Each structure stands twice: as C-alpha cells, then as structure tokens.
C-alpha cells in the first residue's frame, strides 16, 4: 500500500486540436520526492506540469493526489502551487504583501497573513527585505519571494517551471542547493521542469525523461544517466556514444572508451585539453562519431594528433544495449 500524498498520473493526455502534446502518461511521483521532468522543447513536460497545476484542462485520463482525482478542480482547490518562470510579482506591492496575497484573497486578516508571510520569508532567507518593492530586488531575490508566495498556501505539491533559467550560472548553482534544502525541510513533492541535464542530475531523486509527448525513461538520476534505455535518452543525457555493434545499437560512456591494441579502428578528428581530462573525438570506419574522455596523465603518456589512426576499446561490461 502506497503512502498518502503521492501524486499519480493515470492515462494523462493533452490534445490541442489534432496535435497530441501529452500522450497517455502513467506515472507515480513518490511522497516527499524531488522530481525533474527533463526533455527538449516541445516534448510535453510543461503541458504536463500545467495540467497538474490546473492551468491546462485534461483531454483524457486523471490526476490523483492522495488517491483523489483533482483534475476537475480549480488551481486553488487542488493542494498544488506553481512557481512561474517569470516570477509574476506584483510591482506595486512590497515583498511581504506579495507573499501574503493569496491569503488576502481568502479573507485572512492582515496580522495573521503578515505573520505567515514573515515565517515564509525567513524560510527563504528574505526576512530583512520584507518592505522592499520587487524592482529593488535582484533576480535571485525575486525568485525567493516567488517561492515564498507559492509555499504560503501550504501545498502538497510544488510545481516549478524552468525556475532557474533566468539566473546567471553562479546564482543558478546556489539556488539549486537552496531548492533542495527547502524540499527536504518541507517534505512535500517538488516537480521541476527543466531542459538542463546537469540541473536534473544535481537536484532530483527521480528524473523523468520526456520526448515526443511520452515518458522515455524514469528512475534515479544515476540509473538514467549510466543505463539509458533508448538511443534518445543516451544522446540527450550526454556523456555517451551510440555505436552500431553486432547488428544492434549500444551506448558506451565516453569515460569508458580508451585507446587500445584491439577494438574498433578510427581516425582522430579533434583533441581538446580539459584540465584533469582530455577529450578525443574520432570517426570510425563506419562513419560513426565517438568521443573518448581520457585521464590527462594517460593521454600525455602517449599523445596523439588529429589525423592519426587509433583503436578504440572498452571493457566488455561497459557497452549497454539500447532498445530499438
């Protein structure tokens, strides 16, 4: 028997006219888990998030939260909250009133809603800036306010649509740690849409890879990255070569490929020094591109130049067969 407050998608489908944006999704999000929906633009991940939030209608199927179908309820009745990509803060309200806004709409008195807002602002480390207007905040500070505003309704599920895309790289890494801390403290489901593999690997308890309106693969980040099931997942997650072998296709991690005496003959096309490692790009006789990531000392023991012939090898257990 599953724990209460898991979230389940049952044959979830979304159509826009003749276009199917989400096709027959079946998935259970475990209680208190951080899940990243990952995939290229147009794969269906944002439509899925918006259906869970109630901002898109469901064409077919159901969304169950704590075993109750919420797909017919308004966004405010669902027990979910969504944090939008552009933060959507009210420019004329200060930080505290922005956070307290949904409680004001519910008729909660000023003292109570301000006390609750201050509690949430402390949680996201924004308590000292409660009197400021959004225009007086940095992008990272605005994001924390938007997070506090989404959390004030005490949702069972927090939905995040590309929440880090507007931030610079340094702040993005800082906010990743902050989101993970918050999710652990609150113990609720976070569902985070991203097209960044590094973001998903860093944050998620579970990665759900979507492509062409369906789930290609779901699992622990390490399992999805090191054991991709399909050619799409292997190529999209990165770090893998997809090679034709014995009439089928296999994925081999770039860091598992070495230069050997026996193996596949290839011609080196590029060498890139990366500090601790050196990346070699090669083309096999069959015309397939293969990348090898070698430890820096191993490469410089016997350096190679573009145009040279090499033999690519890997241990037998490192080639992972892909589904057709």
C-alpha positions in Angstrom: 0.0 0.0 0.0 1.4 3.4 -1.0 1.9 6.2 1.5 -0.6 9.1 1.5 0.0 12.1 -0.7 1.7 10.5 -3.6 0.7 12.0 -6.9 -0.3 9.8 -9.8 -0.9 10.4 -13.5 -3.3 7.9 -15.0 -3.5 7.7 -18.8 -3.0 11.5 -18.8 -3.4 13.0 -22.3 -3.5 16.6 -23.7 -4.6 17.4 -27.2 -4.6 20.8 -28.9 -6.8 20.2 -32.0 -5.1 17.4 -33.9 -1.8 17.8 -32.0 -1.1 15.5 -29.1 1.1 17.3 -26.6 1.0 14.6 -23.9 0.2 11.0 -24.8 -1.2 8.5 -22.2 1.2 9.2 -19.3 1.1 6.8 -16.4 3.5 7.7 -13.5 3.6 7.8 -9.7 5.5 10.6 -8.0 6.6 9.3 -4.6 5.7 11.2 -1.5 8.3 13.9 -0.4 10.4 13.4 -3.6 12.2 15.9 -5.8 11.3 15.0 -9.4 12.7 16.7 -12.5 10.8 16.5 -15.8 13.5 16.6 -18.4 13.4 16.9 -22.1 13.8 19.1 -25.2 11.5 22.0 -26.0 8.1 20.7 -27.2 8.4 17.3 -25.6 5.3 17.8 -23.4 6.9 18.5 -20.0 5.4 22.0 -19.5 1.9 20.9 -20.6 2.1 18.0 -18.1 3.1 20.5 -15.3 0.3 22.9 -16.3 -2.3 20.1 -16.2 -1.2 19.1 -12.7 -1.5 22.8 -11.7 -4.9 23.2 -13.3 -3.8 25.8 -15.7 -4.5 23.4 -18.6 -7.5 21.2 -19.0 -7.1 17.4 -19.2 -8.2 15.9 -22.5 -8.2 12.3 -21.2 -7.1 10.5 -18.0 -6.9 11.6 -14.4 -4.5 13.2 -11.9 -4.7 11.6 -8.4 -3.4 13.4 -5.3 -3.6 11.3 -2.2 -5.8 9.0 -4.3 -8.4 11.7 -5.0 -8.9 12.8 -8.6 -8.1 16.6 -8.7 -8.3 17.0 -12.5 -11.7 18.7 -12.4 -10.8 21.1 -9.5 -9.7 24.8 -9.8 -6.0 25.5 -9.2 -6.7 26.9 -5.8 -8.6 23.8 -4.7 -6.0 21.2 -5.7 -3.4 21.3 -3.0 -0.8 22.2 -5.6 1.1 25.5 -6.1 3.0 26.7 -9.1 6.0 29.0 -9.4 6.2 30.6 -12.8 9.3 31.1 -14.9 8.9 35.0 -14.9 8.1 35.1 -11.1 5.0 37.3 -11.8 5.4 39.5 -8.7 3.0 42.5 -8.3 5.3 45.6 -8.9 3.2 47.9 -6.6 3.2 45.6 -3.6 6.1 45.2 -1.2 7.7 41.7 -0.6 5.6 40.9 2.4 2.3 41.8 0.7 3.3 39.9 -2.5 3.9 36.7 -0.4 0.6 37.3 1.6 -1.5 38.0 -1.4 -3.3 34.6 -1.7 -4.2 34.7 2.0 -5.6 38.2 1.5 -7.8 36.9 -1.4 -9.1 34.2 1.1 -10.1 36.9 3.6 -7.4 36.2 6.1 -6.9 39.2 8.5 -3.8 41.4 8.0 -1.9 40.4 11.2 -2.3 36.7 10.6 -1.3 36.8 6.9 1.7 39.1 7.6 2.9 36.8 10.4 2.6 33.8 8.0 4.4 35.8 5.2 7.2 36.7 7.6 7.6 33.0 8.5 7.9 32.0 4.8 10.3 34.9 4.1 12.5 33.7 7.0 12.5 30.2 5.4 13.8 31.6 2.1 16.2 34.0 3.9 14.4 37.1 2.7 13.1 38.4 6.1 15.2 41.6 6.1 13.9 42.7 2.7 10.1 42.4 3.5 9.5 46.1 3.0 11.1 46.4 -0.4 9.4 46.5 -3.8 10.2 43.9 -6.5 12.0 46.4 -8.6 14.5 46.9 -5.7 15.5 43.2 -5.7 18.0 41.2 -7.7 16.8 38.2 -9.9 17.7 35.7 -7.2 15.9 37.7 -4.5 12.8 37.9 -6.7 12.9 34.2 -7.1 13.0 33.6 -3.4 9.9 35.9 -3.0 8.1 33.9 -5.7 9.0 30.7 -3.9 7.7 32.0 -0.6 4.5 33.2 -2.2 3.9 29.7 -3.8 4.6 28.0 -0.4 2.3 30.2 1.7 -0.8 28.1 0.7 1.0 25.0 2.2 0.7 22.9 -0.9 1.2 19.2 -1.0 2.9 19.5 -4.4 5.1 22.5 -5.6 5.4 22.8 -9.3 8.4 24.7 -10.8 8.5 25.7 -14.4 12.2 26.3 -15.5 12.7 28.2 -12.2 16.5 28.8 -12.7 16.6 29.7 -16.4 16.7 33.5 -15.8 19.6 33.4 -13.3 23.3 33.7 -14.1 25.3 30.4 -13.8 26.8 31.1 -10.3 23.4 32.0 -8.8 21.8 29.0 -10.5 24.1 26.6 -8.7 23.5 28.5 -5.4 19.7 28.3 -5.9 19.9 24.6 -6.7 21.2 23.9 -3.2 18.5 26.2 -1.8 15.7 24.4 -3.6 17.0 21.0 -2.4 17.2 22.3 1.2 13.7 23.7 1.1 12.2 20.5 -0.4 13.9 18.4 2.3 12.7 20.7 5.1 9.1 20.9 3.8 8.9 17.2 3.0 6.5 17.7 0.0 6.7 16.7 -3.6 8.6 19.2 -5.9 8.1 18.7 -9.6 10.7 20.8 -11.5 10.6 21.2 -15.3 14.0 21.7 -17.0 15.9 21.1 -20.2 19.2 21.1 -18.3 20.7 17.7 -17.7 23.1 18.9 -15.1 20.3 20.6 -13.2 18.2 17.5 -13.2 21.1 15.2 -12.1 22.1 17.7 -9.3 18.6 18.1 -7.8 16.4 15.1 -8.5 15.5 12.0 -6.5 13.9 10.9 -9.8 14.5 12.0 -13.3 11.6 11.6 -15.8 12.9 12.0 -19.4 10.2 13.0 -21.9 10.3 13.0 -25.7 7.6 13.4 -28.3 4.7 13.6 -25.7 5.7 10.4 -23.8 8.0 9.3 -21.0 11.1 7.6 -22.5 12.6 6.6 -19.2 12.2 7.4 -15.5 14.4 6.5 -12.5 17.1 7.5 -10.1 19.4 10.1 -11.8 22.4 7.7 -11.7 20.4 4.9 -13.3 19.1 7.1 -16.1 22.5 8.6 -16.8 24.6 5.4 -16.6 22.0 2.9 -18.1 19.9 4.8 -20.7 17.3 2.5 -22.3 16.9 4.2 -25.7 19.1 6.0 -28.2 17.2 9.2 -27.5 17.9 9.1 -23.7 21.6 8.1 -24.3 22.1 11.1 -26.7 20.0 13.6 -24.7 21.6 12.8 -21.3 25.1 13.3 -22.9 28.3 11.6 -21.9 27.5 8.6 -24.1 28.5 7.3 -27.5 25.8 5.5 -29.5 27.6 2.8 -31.6 26.3 0.1 -34.0 27.6 -3.3 -32.9 26.7 -6.8 -33.9 23.6 -5.7 -35.7 22.2 -3.6 -32.8 22.9 -0.3 -31.1 24.8 0.1 -27.8 25.6 3.1 -25.6 29.2 3.4 -24.2 30.1 6.1 -21.8 32.8 8.4 -23.2 34.8 8.0 -20.0 34.8 4.2 -20.6 36.4 4.4 -24.0 40.2 4.1 -24.1 42.9 3.7 -26.8 43.8 0.0 -27.0 45.6 -2.6 -29.1 42.4 -4.3 -30.3 38.9 -2.9 -30.8 37.4 -0.5 -33.4 39.6 1.3 -35.9 39.1 5.0 -36.1 40.7 8.3 -37.2 41.2 11.0 -34.6 39.4 14.2 -35.7 40.0 16.5 -32.6 41.8 16.7 -29.3 40.6 19.0 -26.5 42.6 19.5 -23.3 40.1 20.0 -20.4 42.4 20.1 -17.4 42.0 16.8 -15.5 40.9 15.1 -18.7 41.5 15.2 -22.4 38.6 14.7 -24.8 39.3 12.9 -28.1 36.9 12.9 -31.0 37.3 10.1 -33.6 35.4 8.8 -36.6 35.1 5.1 -37.1 35.5 3.3 -40.5 31.7 3.0 -40.5 31.5 6.8 -40.2 30.2 7.0 -36.6 31.5 9.8 -34.3 32.9 8.5 -31.0 34.2 10.6 -28.0 36.8 9.3 -25.5 37.4 11.1 -22.3 40.9 10.1 -21.0 42.6 11.0 -17.8 45.1 13.7 -18.5 48.2 11.7 -17.4 47.1 8.7 -19.6 46.8 10.8 -22.7 50.1 12.6 -22.2 52.0 9.3 -21.8 51.3 8.7 -25.5 49.8 11.9 -27.0 48.0 11.7 -30.4 47.3 14.3 -33.1 44.2 14.8 -35.3 44.5 12.7 -38.5 46.2 9.8 -36.7 44.7 6.3 -36.8 43.7 4.9 -33.3 42.0 1.8 -32.0 39.0 2.4 -29.6 38.4 -0.1 -26.9 36.3 -0.6 -23.7 35.7 -3.3 -21.2 33.0 -5.8 -22.2 30.6 -4.8 -19.4 30.7 -1.1 -20.3 28.6 -1.4 -23.6 25.0 -1.0 -22.7 22.4 -2.4 -25.2 19.7 0.0 -26.3 16.1 -0.8 -27.0 15.1 -0.3 -30.7 
